[in-house]
C-alpha cells in the first residue's frame, strides 16, 4: 500500500456493510504509525457514525486523539453544529442576497435555518472537509464515507453549489444595476466579498477532489455478486465525476489453506470467490486490488485493526477462474419463530431497514415473495428507495422506475430520483420558482433577478439530499392509489433511512414556511392555485406520517448480524424509531449460525427471526432458481411458516 502514501486525502466508500469503517480506521492508524510527524485526521461523514464502534472509543464532533496514537485524531461530523457555524459566518449575507433576488424580506428567511434540510449531512461534510484542508488543520485526512449512493450525492454537490452561487450572483447583479441606475455608480459591499470567497473555496474544493496526485477514493467490496455489481457501477460513476479511484480493497476474502474440506457451503464460497476476484481484477483495470482476509474474530480496537492492516496483500489471481458448479449441498432449515402473515394481519406497508450490508434487500425480497406466494389474489410490490439500488441485483431482473412483473401478482421497482424530480418540478417547483422571483419589472435592465431565471437555475439542479423526499412522495402516491395490497420497502442504510422517516415532518415544516410567506405577500405573489396544490400536498404528507406511525398499517422489520458494530447500530436504530413513534416488533438475525446470540438488551422485547446463511450456488436439480433469486425464494420459505 506504499503507493497510497503520497495522498493527503483518502475517501473510503463502497456498498454498505463491506467494511468501509474498518478499512478507514485501519488505514488512518497505518498512516499515523508510518508518519509520526504528520497530523492525521479520521472523519466520518455517514449520518450513522460507526467509528466509535470499530475503534472501541467514544467519538464526537470535537476531534480527539487516539490514546495510543496522539498524532491521530478522530471526529464524527455533526451536521447541525456545522450548519450553525455556517449560519454564523454567512447567514446574514446569504439572507440579504436572497432578499435582493425575490420579494421576500430578510426577516422572513431567518426561520429557514431551523428547518430540516434535505442533503444537510452531505453539504456540511463537503464544506467542512474543504475548510480543514484549506486551514491546514491536518496533514492527512481519511474520510469514512456513507455508502456508495450517498457518497456520489456528496461528490455531485459541487455542480449544485456552482449553480447556486451563479444564481446568487444574478441576485447581486440586480442590486448592482439598481444602484448604478439610482446613483450612477456602484461600490462593492459585503455580499460581493462573500460571493468571491465562496466561489474561490468552491473552485479550490473541486480542484482538491479531482487532483489525483493528492486525493483518491479507496473503494471497498466483498467477494459476493451483489457487491461486485455495485462496485462496478461505483467505479464507473467516479470516473464520470473525475474522482480518482486509486485502489480497490476486497474484504472478507477466504484463504484456500484455511478452508474446511467438510464444509460444503464454505468450499462453494471459496470457489465462487476465485471466480469473482477475477472479475474484480477486470473492473479495476490498472488499479491495484488488495485482499483483506476474513477474520475469525471481529476486528475491534486499535491492536486488532493494526493486525488486520498488516495482513492486507495484493491480489494474485488468474483472470480465467471458472464459475463454481455444485451437485449436492445441504440447504439450511427453518428455525422458529417465523413472521406472521402480514397481509392477513392487515398490514399495507412493510419497511425493512438496518445497517448497510446486513441483507436488507434479500429480506425485503423474501418478505414480498413469501406474501405473494401465500396470497396469489393479492397484488404485492417490493420497492427500493436506496439511491444505490441492489433490488434488481437480488432478484436477477433489470429494474427501473416503472414496475416490472416478477410473478403474476408480484412486481418490483427501483425508484428513480431523477424521474421523480422531473415530475416534482413540473407539479410544483417551476411555478414556485416563478413566485419567489416576484413580479417582472418593466425596465429590461431591472429584469435580471425579478424574472425566474436565477430561481430556475437553482430548481433545475439535482437538489442535494432530495432522494428521501421524492421516495416518500412516490410511496405516498402508490399507497393512495390502493392498487397494491402490500408494499415492501428496501431502504437505504440506517442514517438515510432515518432521514426518510423524518421527511414527512420536514416537508410539512417547509410547506408551512411557504404558506406563511404567501399569506404575508399574497398581493405580490399571486399563485392561488399553486398554494391550493401545496396545501393538498401537505395534507397528504401528514396522512403519510400517520400511516408510518400506525402499527396496524406499517410494520418495521430490522435486520442485523452477530457483529458488535452492526448490533450496536441496530440498537441505536431501534431507539431512534421509538423516539419517532415507529413501532418495531421484529429483528432478523441474518447469517445465523448455531450457538450465535445477539447480546444487545434492546432486542429482548423483539421477536427474533433467525435466518441461516444462504448458499450462493444451488444444485441444478434444486426447485429454487439460480442465485441470487434462489436465495430470495429460499429465504421466503425460511422466514414464514
NUNUSE-212208 format. One line per 3 residues: number of its first residue (from 1); their letters; for each residue x, y negated, z negated of C-alpha. Coordinates in Angstrom, 1 decimal, padded with zeros to 4 digits. Example, Ala and Ser with C-alpha at 12.3 -4.5 7.8 and 13.67 -1.06 7.14 Angstrom:
// residues 2
1	as	012.3/004.5/-007.8 | 013.7/001.1/-007.1
***
This chain:
// residues 641
1	xxx	000.0/000.0/000.0 | 003.0/-002.3/000.1 | 001.8/-003.8/003.4
4	xxx	-001.1/-005.4/001.5 | 001.2/-007.3/-000.9 | 001.5/-010.3/001.5
7	xxx	-002.1/-011.1/000.9 | -003.3/-013.8/-001.6 | -007.0/-013.0/-001.3
10	xxx	-008.2/-009.3/-001.2 | -012.0/-008.9/-001.0 | -013.2/-005.3/-001.7
13	xxx	-016.5/-004.2/-000.2 | -018.4/-001.2/001.2 | -021.5/000.8/000.8
16	xxx	-023.0/000.7/-002.7 | -021.6/003.4/-005.1 | -018.4/004.2/-003.2
19	xxx	-016.1/002.9/-005.8 | -015.6/-000.8/-004.9 | -015.3/-001.9/-008.5
22	xxx	-012.9/000.9/-009.3 | -010.6/000.0/-006.4 | -010.9/-003.7/-007.2
25	xxx	-009.8/-003.2/-010.8 | -007.1/-000.7/-009.9 | -005.7/-002.9/-007.1
28	xxx	-005.7/-006.0/-009.3 | -003.8/-004.1/-012.0 | -001.3/-002.9/-009.4
31	xxx	-000.7/-006.5/-008.3 | -000.3/-007.6/-011.9 | 002.3/-004.8/-012.5
34	xxx	004.1/-005.5/-009.2 | 004.2/-009.3/-009.6 | 004.6/-010.1/-013.3
37	xxx	005.4/-013.7/-012.5 | 002.2/-014.2/-010.5 | -001.2/-015.2/-011.9
40	xxx	-003.7/-012.6/-010.7 | -007.4/-013.2/-011.0 | -010.0/-010.4/-010.7
43	xxx	-013.5/-011.8/-009.8 | -016.9/-010.2/-009.4 | -019.5/-011.7/-007.1
46	xxx	-022.0/-008.9/-007.4 | -025.1/-010.1/-009.3 | -025.0/-006.7/-011.1
49	xxx	-021.5/-007.1/-012.5 | -019.7/-003.8/-013.3 | -016.1/-005.0/-014.1
52	xxx	-016.6/-004.6/-017.8 | -017.9/-001.1/-017.5 | -014.9/000.1/-015.5
55	xxx	-012.2/-001.9/-017.4 | -013.9/-001.0/-020.7 | -013.8/-004.6/-021.9
58	xxx	-016.3/-007.5/-022.2 | -016.2/-009.7/-019.2 | -017.8/-013.2/-019.0
61	xxx	-017.8/-016.2/-016.7 | -014.8/-017.6/-018.6 | -011.6/-015.9/-017.3
64	xxx	-009.9/-013.8/-020.0 | -006.5/-011.9/-019.8 | -006.3/-008.1/-019.9
67	xxx	-004.9/-007.2/-023.3 | -002.1/-005.1/-021.8 | -001.5/-007.3/-018.7
70	xxx	-001.6/-011.0/-019.7 | -000.9/-012.2/-016.1 | -004.2/-010.6/-015.0
73	xxx	-007.4/-012.5/-015.8 | -010.9/-011.1/-015.3 | -014.1/-013.0/-014.6
76	xxx	-017.7/-012.3/-013.7 | -019.1/-015.3/-011.9 | -022.2/-016.9/-013.4
79	xxx	-024.2/-018.4/-010.5 | -026.4/-020.5/-012.8 | -023.4/-022.1/-014.6
82	xxx	-021.7/-022.7/-011.2 | -024.9/-024.4/-009.9 | -024.9/-026.8/-012.9
85	xxx	-021.3/-027.7/-012.3 | -022.1/-028.2/-008.6 | -025.0/-030.4/-009.5
88	xxx	-022.9/-032.5/-011.9 | -020.3/-033.1/-009.1 | -022.5/-033.5/-006.1
91	xxx	-026.2/-033.6/-007.2 | -026.9/-037.4/-007.2 | -025.2/-037.9/-003.8
94	xxx	-027.0/-034.9/-002.2 | -030.3/-036.2/-003.5 | -029.5/-039.6/-002.0
97	xxx	-028.7/-038.1/001.4 | -032.0/-036.1/001.4 | -033.9/-039.2/000.4
100	xxx	-032.3/-041.0/003.4 | -033.5/-038.3/005.7 | -037.1/-037.9/004.5
103	xxx	-040.0/-039.8/003.0 | -039.1/-038.3/-000.5 | -037.7/-040.4/-003.3
106	xxx	-034.6/-039.2/-005.2 | -036.5/-038.7/-008.4 | -038.8/-036.1/-006.7
109	xxx	-035.8/-034.0/-005.8 | -034.4/-033.5/-009.3 | -036.7/-030.5/-010.1
112	xxx	-035.2/-028.6/-007.2 | -032.0/-027.8/-009.2 | -034.1/-025.9/-011.7
115	xxx	-035.8/-023.7/-009.2 | -034.7/-020.1/-008.4 | -032.6/-020.5/-005.2
118	xxx	-032.5/-017.6/-002.7 | -028.8/-016.9/-002.0 | -027.6/-018.7/-005.1
121	xxx	-025.2/-015.9/-006.0 | -023.5/-015.8/-002.6 | -023.4/-019.6/-002.1
124	xxx	-021.9/-020.4/-005.5 | -019.5/-017.5/-005.3 | -018.2/-018.7/-001.9
127	xxx	-017.7/-022.2/-003.1 | -016.0/-021.1/-006.4 | -013.5/-018.8/-004.6
130	xxx	-012.6/-021.8/-002.3 | -012.2/-024.0/-005.3 | -010.0/-021.6/-007.3
133	xxx	-007.6/-021.2/-004.4 | -007.7/-024.9/-003.5 | -006.9/-026.0/-007.0
136	xxx	-004.2/-023.3/-007.4 | -005.7/-021.7/-010.5 | -004.4/-018.3/-009.3
139	xxx	-001.6/-017.0/-007.1 | -003.5/-013.9/-006.1 | -007.2/-013.2/-006.2
142	xxx	-009.1/-009.8/-006.0 | -012.8/-010.1/-005.4 | -015.2/-007.2/-006.3
145	xxx	-017.9/-007.9/-003.7 | -021.6/-007.0/-003.6 | -022.4/-004.0/-001.3
148	xxx	-021.9/-004.5/002.4 | -025.2/-006.1/003.4 | -024.9/-008.9/000.9
151	xxx	-021.1/-009.2/001.5 | -021.9/-010.0/005.1 | -024.5/-012.5/004.0
154	xxx	-021.8/-014.3/001.9 | -019.4/-014.5/004.9 | -022.2/-015.8/007.1
157	xxx	-022.8/-018.7/004.7 | -020.0/-020.6/006.5 | -022.2/-021.1/009.5
160	xxx	-025.2/-022.1/007.4 | -023.1/-024.6/005.4 | -021.7/-026.1/008.6
163	xxx	-025.2/-026.7/010.0 | -026.4/-028.1/006.6 | -023.5/-030.6/006.5
166	xxx	-024.2/-031.7/010.1 | -027.9/-032.2/009.1 | -026.8/-034.3/006.1
169	xxx	-024.5/-036.2/008.4 | -027.6/-037.1/010.5 | -029.4/-038.3/007.4
172	xxx	-026.4/-040.5/006.6 | -026.1/-041.8/010.2 | -029.7/-043.0/009.9
175	xxx	-028.7/-045.0/006.9 | -025.7/-046.5/008.7 | -027.8/-047.5/011.7
178	xxx	-030.3/-049.2/009.3 | -027.5/-051.1/007.5 | -026.0/-052.3/010.8
181	xxx	-029.3/-053.4/012.1 | -030.0/-055.4/008.9 | -026.6/-056.8/008.1
184	xxx	-024.6/-056.4/011.3 | -022.0/-054.3/009.6 | -021.7/-051.1/007.6
187	xxx	-019.5/-050.4/004.6 | -018.9/-046.7/003.8 | -020.3/-045.5/000.5
190	xxx	-020.1/-042.6/-001.9 | -022.2/-040.4/000.4 | -019.6/-040.8/003.2
193	xxx	-016.8/-039.7/000.9 | -018.8/-036.7/-000.4 | -019.6/-035.6/003.2
196	xxx	-016.0/-035.9/004.2 | -014.8/-034.0/001.1 | -017.4/-031.2/001.6
199	xxx	-016.6/-030.9/005.3 | -012.9/-030.7/004.6 | -013.5/-028.0/002.0
202	xxx	-015.7/-026.0/004.4 | -013.1/-026.1/007.1 | -010.3/-025.1/004.6
205	xxx	-012.5/-022.3/003.3 | -013.3/-020.9/006.8 | -009.6/-021.1/007.7
208	xxx	-008.8/-019.2/004.5 | -011.3/-016.4/005.1 | -010.2/-016.0/008.7
211	xxx	-006.5/-016.2/008.1 | -005.4/-012.6/008.4 | -001.9/-013.5/007.0
214	xxx	-003.3/-014.2/003.5 | -006.9/-012.9/003.4 | -008.4/-009.5/004.1
217	xxx	-011.3/-007.3/003.3 | -010.5/-003.9/001.9 | -013.3/-001.5/002.8
220	xxx	-014.1/001.4/000.5 | -016.0/004.5/001.6 | -016.6/008.1/000.6
223	xxx	-016.4/011.2/002.8 | -020.1/011.5/003.4 | -022.1/011.0/006.6
226	xxx	-024.2/008.0/005.4 | -021.1/006.2/004.1 | -019.3/006.9/007.4
229	xxx	-022.2/005.3/009.4 | -022.5/002.2/007.2 | -018.7/001.8/007.2
232	xxx	-018.6/001.8/011.0 | -021.3/-000.9/011.0 | -019.5/-003.0/008.4
235	xxx	-016.2/-002.8/010.3 | -018.0/-004.0/013.5 | -019.6/-006.9/011.7
238	xxx	-016.4/-008.0/010.1 | -014.7/-008.1/013.5 | -017.6/-010.2/014.8
241	xxx	-017.2/-012.7/011.9 | -013.4/-012.8/012.5 | -012.8/-011.5/008.9
244	xxx	-009.7/-009.3/008.8 | -010.1/-005.7/007.5 | -006.6/-004.7/006.5
247	xxx	-007.2/-001.2/005.2 | -009.8/001.5/004.6 | -009.9/003.5/001.4
250	xxx	-011.8/006.8/001.3 | -012.7/007.5/-002.3 | -013.6/010.9/-003.9
253	xxx	-011.5/012.8/-001.5 | -011.2/016.5/-002.3 | -007.9/018.5/-002.4
256	xxx	-007.7/021.8/-000.5 | -005.3/023.2/-003.1 | -007.7/022.4/-005.9
259	xxx	-010.8/023.9/-004.2 | -012.6/026.8/-005.9 | -012.9/029.7/-003.4
262	xxx	-016.1/030.9/-005.2 | -017.8/027.5/-004.9 | -019.8/027.7/-001.7
265	xxx	-021.1/024.1/-001.8 | -017.6/022.8/-002.7 | -016.0/024.8/000.1
268	xxx	-018.6/023.4/002.5 | -017.9/019.9/001.3 | -014.2/020.3/001.9
271	xxx	-014.8/021.5/005.5 | -017.2/018.6/006.0 | -014.6/016.1/004.5
274	xxx	-012.0/017.1/007.0 | -014.4/016.6/009.9 | -015.5/013.2/008.5
277	xxx	-011.9/012.0/007.8 | -011.0/012.4/011.4 | -014.0/010.0/012.3
280	xxx	-012.9/007.5/009.6 | -009.5/007.5/011.2 | -011.0/006.9/014.6
283	xxx	-013.2/004.0/013.4 | -010.3/002.4/011.6 | -008.2/002.2/014.7
286	xxx	-004.8/000.8/013.9 | -005.8/000.0/010.3 | -004.3/002.3/007.6
289	xxx	-006.6/004.8/005.9 | -005.9/005.7/002.3 | -007.3/008.6/000.3
292	xxx	-008.4/008.1/-003.4 | -008.6/011.6/-004.9 | -011.7/012.8/-006.7
295	xxx	-011.1/012.6/-010.5 | -012.2/015.2/-012.9 | -012.9/012.5/-015.5
298	xxx	-014.4/009.2/-014.5 | -011.5/006.6/-014.4 | -012.4/004.1/-017.2
301	xxx	-009.9/001.7/-018.7 | -006.5/000.4/-017.7 | -004.5/003.6/-018.1
304	xxx	-006.9/005.8/-016.0 | -007.1/003.1/-013.3 | -003.3/002.8/-013.1
307	xxx	-003.0/006.6/-012.8 | -005.7/006.6/-010.0 | -003.9/004.0/-008.0
310	xxx	-000.6/005.9/-008.2 | -002.4/008.9/-006.6 | -003.6/006.9/-003.6
313	xxx	-001.9/008.3/-000.4 | -002.1/007.6/003.3 | -004.5/009.8/005.3
316	xxx	-002.8/012.5/007.3 | -005.5/014.4/009.3 | -005.9/015.9/012.7
319	xxx	-008.4/014.0/014.8 | -009.8/017.3/016.1 | -011.2/018.7/012.8
322	xxx	-014.3/020.8/013.7 | -017.7/020.3/012.1 | -018.4/022.9/009.4
325	xxx	-020.6/025.9/010.0 | -022.3/027.8/007.3 | -024.1/031.1/007.5
328	xxx	-025.2/031.6/003.9 | -025.5/029.2/000.9 | -027.5/029.3/-002.3
331	xxx	-030.0/026.4/-002.4 | -030.5/024.6/-005.7 | -033.5/025.5/-007.8
334	xxx	-036.3/023.3/-009.1 | -035.9/022.0/-012.6 | -038.8/021.0/-014.8
337	xxx	-040.3/018.4/-015.3 | -041.4/017.0/-012.0 | -043.0/013.8/-010.7
340	xxx	-046.8/013.6/-011.0 | -048.8/013.3/-007.8 | -048.6/009.6/-007.2
343	xxx	-051.4/009.5/-004.7 | -053.8/011.5/-006.9 | -052.8/009.1/-009.8
346	xxx	-053.9/006.1/-007.7 | -050.5/004.6/-007.1 | -050.2/002.4/-004.0
349	xxx	-046.6/001.3/-004.3 | -043.5/003.2/-005.5 | -040.3/001.3/-005.9
352	xxx	-037.0/003.2/-006.0 | -034.1/001.4/-007.5 | -030.7/001.7/-009.1
355	xxx	-027.0/001.0/-008.7 | -025.6/001.4/-005.2 | -024.6/004.9/-004.2
358	xxx	-026.8/006.8/-006.7 | -029.0/008.3/-004.0 | -031.9/005.9/-003.9
361	xxx	-032.5/006.3/-000.2 | -032.7/010.1/-000.4 | -035.0/010.0/-003.4
364	xxx	-037.3/007.4/-001.7 | -037.4/009.5/001.4 | -038.1/012.6/-000.6
367	xxx	-041.0/011.0/-002.5 | -042.5/009.8/000.7 | -042.0/013.2/002.4
370	xxx	-043.4/015.1/-000.5 | -046.6/012.9/-000.8 | -047.2/013.0/002.9
373	xxx	-046.9/016.8/003.0 | -049.2/017.2/000.0 | -051.8/014.7/001.3
376	xxx	-052.0/015.2/005.1 | -055.1/013.0/005.2 | -053.2/010.0/003.7
379	xxx	-051.0/007.5/005.6 | -047.6/007.2/003.8 | -044.9/004.8/004.8
382	xxx	-041.3/004.6/003.4 | -039.7/001.2/003.9 | -036.1/000.0/003.5
385	xxx	-035.7/-003.6/002.2 | -031.9/-003.3/001.8 | -030.0/-005.6/004.2
388	xxx	-027.6/-002.7/004.7 | -030.2/-000.2/005.8 | -029.5/003.5/005.3
391	xxx	-033.0/004.9/005.6 | -032.6/005.7/009.3 | -029.3/007.5/008.5
394	xxx	-031.1/009.6/005.8 | -034.0/010.6/008.0 | -031.9/011.0/011.1
397	xxx	-034.1/008.6/013.0 | -033.2/005.3/014.8 | -035.4/002.9/012.8
400	xxx	-036.2/-000.7/013.3 | -038.6/-003.4/012.1 | -041.6/-001.7/013.8
403	xxx	-042.7/001.5/012.1 | -041.6/004.9/013.5 | -043.6/008.0/013.1
406	xxx	-041.7/010.8/011.3 | -044.7/013.2/011.0 | -048.4/012.9/011.7
409	xxx	-049.0/010.9/008.6 | -045.5/009.7/007.5 | -043.9/006.6/009.0
412	xxx	-040.7/004.7/008.3 | -039.3/001.3/008.9 | -036.3/-000.9/008.1
415	xxx	-037.5/-004.5/007.5 | -035.6/-006.9/009.8 | -034.9/-010.2/008.1
418	xxx	-034.3/-011.8/011.5 | -037.7/-010.7/012.8 | -039.5/-011.9/009.6
421	xxx	-037.6/-015.2/009.5 | -038.7/-016.0/013.1 | -042.3/-015.3/012.1
424	xxx	-042.0/-017.3/008.9 | -040.5/-020.3/010.8 | -043.5/-020.2/013.2
427	xxx	-046.0/-019.8/010.5 | -044.7/-022.5/008.1 | -041.1/-023.7/008.3
430	xxx	-041.1/-025.7/011.6 | -044.1/-027.6/010.5 | -042.7/-028.1/007.0
433	xxx	-039.5/-029.5/008.6 | -041.6/-031.9/010.6 | -043.5/-033.0/007.5
436	xxx	-040.3/-033.5/005.5 | -038.8/-035.7/008.2 | -041.6/-038.3/007.8
439	xxx	-043.2/-040.4/010.5 | -041.2/-041.3/013.6 | -040.1/-044.9/013.6
442	xxx	-041.0/-046.9/016.7 | -037.4/-048.1/017.2 | -035.4/-045.5/019.1
445	xxx	-032.3/-046.5/017.1 | -034.0/-045.6/013.9 | -035.4/-042.2/015.0
448	xxx	-032.2/-040.2/014.2 | -033.4/-038.8/010.8 | -037.1/-039.6/011.0
451	xxx	-037.7/-037.1/013.6 | -037.4/-033.4/012.8 | -034.0/-032.8/014.4
454	xxx	-032.0/-032.7/011.2 | -034.5/-030.6/009.3 | -035.0/-028.3/012.3
457	xxx	-031.2/-027.7/012.3 | -031.5/-026.5/008.7 | -034.6/-024.4/009.3
460	xxx	-033.0/-022.9/012.4 | -030.3/-021.2/010.4 | -030.5/-017.8/008.8
463	xxx	-031.2/-019.2/005.3 | -028.9/-017.6/002.7 | -030.4/-015.0/000.4
466	xxx	-033.8/-015.2/002.1 | -033.9/-011.4/002.7 | -035.7/-010.7/-000.6
469	xxx	-038.3/-013.3/000.0 | -039.0/-012.0/003.5 | -039.1/-008.5/002.3
472	xxx	-041.7/-009.5/-000.3 | -043.9/-011.1/002.4 | -043.5/-008.0/004.6
475	xxx	-044.6/-005.6/001.9 | -047.3/-008.0/000.8 | -048.8/-008.1/004.2
478	xxx	-048.8/-004.3/004.5 | -050.4/-003.8/001.1 | -053.1/-006.4/002.0
481	xxx	-053.9/-004.6/005.3 | -054.8/-001.4/003.4 | -053.5/000.7/006.3
484	xxx	-051.2/002.8/004.1 | -052.4/004.8/001.1 | -048.9/004.9/-000.3
487	xxx	-045.8/002.7/000.3 | -042.4/003.8/-000.9 | -039.7/001.1/-001.1
490	xxx	-036.0/001.9/-000.7 | -034.4/-001.2/-002.3 | -031.1/-003.0/-002.4
493	xxx	-028.8/-002.2/-005.3 | -029.6/-003.5/-008.8 | -028.7/-007.2/-008.6
496	xxx	-030.6/-007.8/-005.4 | -033.4/-005.6/-006.5 | -034.0/-007.9/-009.4
499	xxx	-033.9/-010.8/-007.1 | -036.7/-009.2/-005.1 | -038.8/-008.6/-008.2
502	xxx	-038.2/-012.3/-009.2 | -039.2/-013.6/-005.8 | -043.0/-013.9/-006.4
505	xxx	-042.3/-016.3/-009.3 | -039.5/-018.1/-007.4 | -041.5/-018.6/-004.2
508	xxx	-044.5/-019.7/-006.3 | -042.4/-022.3/-008.0 | -041.1/-023.6/-004.7
511	xxx	-044.6/-023.9/-003.2 | -045.7/-025.6/-006.4 | -043.0/-028.2/-005.9
514	xxx	-044.0/-028.8/-002.3 | -047.7/-029.2/-003.3 | -046.7/-031.9/-005.9
517	xxx	-044.7/-033.7/-003.2 | -047.6/-033.6/-000.8 | -050.1/-034.9/-003.3
520	xxx	-047.8/-037.9/-004.0 | -047.1/-038.6/-000.4 | -050.1/-037.2/001.4
523	xxx	-050.9/-040.5/003.2 | -047.4/-040.3/004.8 | -047.1/-036.5/005.1
526	xxx	-050.5/-035.6/006.5 | -050.4/-031.8/007.4 | -053.6/-030.9/005.6
529	xxx	-053.9/-027.6/007.5 | -050.3/-026.7/006.6 | -051.0/-027.3/002.9
532	xxx	-054.1/-025.1/003.1 | -052.0/-022.3/004.6 | -049.3/-022.7/002.0
535	xxx	-051.9/-022.6/-000.8 | -053.2/-019.4/000.6 | -049.6/-018.0/000.7
538	xxx	-049.1/-019.0/-002.9 | -052.3/-017.2/-003.9 | -051.2/-014.1/-002.1
541	xxx	-047.8/-014.2/-003.7 | -049.4/-014.5/-007.2 | -051.5/-011.5/-006.3
544	xxx	-048.4/-009.6/-005.3 | -046.8/-010.4/-008.7 | -049.8/-009.0/-010.5
547	xxx	-049.6/-005.8/-008.4 | -045.8/-005.4/-009.2 | -046.5/-005.5/-012.9
550	xxx	-049.6/-003.3/-012.8 | -048.5/000.3/-013.8 | -051.7/001.7/-012.3
553	xxx	-050.8/000.3/-009.0 | -047.0/000.2/-008.9 | -044.6/003.0/-010.0
556	xxx	-040.9/002.1/-010.5 | -038.5/005.1/-010.3 | -034.9/004.6/-011.4
559	xxx	-032.1/006.7/-010.0 | -028.8/007.3/-011.8 | -025.8/009.6/-012.1
562	xxx	-024.0/011.1/-015.1 | -021.2/008.5/-014.9 | -020.7/005.9/-017.7
565	xxx	-020.6/002.8/-015.5 | -023.6/004.0/-013.5 | -025.7/004.9/-016.6
568	xxx	-024.8/001.6/-018.2 | -026.0/-000.4/-015.2 | -029.2/001.8/-015.1
571	xxx	-029.9/001.0/-018.7 | -029.4/-002.8/-018.1 | -031.8/-002.5/-015.2
574	xxx	-034.4/-000.8/-017.4 | -034.1/-003.7/-019.9 | -034.4/-006.3/-017.2
577	xxx	-037.5/-004.6/-015.8 | -039.1/-004.6/-019.2 | -038.4/-008.4/-019.5
580	xxx	-040.1/-008.9/-016.2 | -043.2/-006.9/-017.2 | -042.4/-004.0/-014.8
583	xxx	-043.0/-000.6/-016.3 | -040.5/002.2/-015.7 | -041.6/005.7/-016.7
586	xxx	-039.2/007.9/-014.6 | -035.4/008.2/-014.3 | -033.9/010.6/-011.7
589	xxx	-030.6/012.2/-012.8 | -029.2/012.8/-009.3 | -026.5/015.3/-008.5
592	xxx	-027.3/017.1/-011.7 | -025.1/019.9/-012.8 | -025.9/022.4/-015.7
595	xxx	-024.7/021.0/-019.0 | -024.7/017.4/-018.0 | -026.6/014.9/-020.1
598	xxx	-027.4/011.2/-019.9 | -026.3/009.8/-023.2 | -028.0/006.4/-022.8
601	xxx	-030.5/006.0/-025.6 | -032.5/003.6/-023.4 | -033.6/006.7/-021.3
604	xxx	-035.0/008.6/-024.3 | -038.5/007.3/-023.7 | -038.5/008.1/-019.9
607	xxx	-039.4/011.3/-018.1 | -036.1/012.7/-016.8 | -036.2/014.2/-013.4
610	xxx	-033.1/016.4/-012.7 | -032.2/016.7/-009.1 | -029.3/019.0/-008.4
613	xxx	-026.5/018.2/-005.9 | -027.8/018.8/-002.5 | -025.9/020.8/000.2
616	xxx	-024.9/018.7/003.2 | -024.8/021.6/005.6 | -027.7/024.1/005.9
619	xxx	-027.7/027.6/007.4 | -029.1/027.8/010.9 | -031.9/030.1/009.9
622	xxx	-033.0/027.8/007.0 | -036.5/026.4/007.1 | -035.1/022.9/006.5
625	xxx	-034.0/020.6/009.2 | -030.2/020.0/009.6 | -028.8/017.4/007.2
628	xxx	-029.4/014.6/006.4 | -033.2/015.1/007.0 | -032.9/018.6/005.5
631	xxx	-031.7/017.1/002.2 | -034.7/014.8/002.1 | -037.0/017.8/002.7
634	xxx	-035.2/019.9/000.1 | -035.3/017.1/-002.5 | -039.0/016.7/-001.9
637	xxx	-039.5/020.4/-002.8 | -037.4/020.0/-005.9 | -038.9/016.9/-007.4
640	xx	-042.6/017.8/-007.1 | -044.4/020.8/-008.5
***
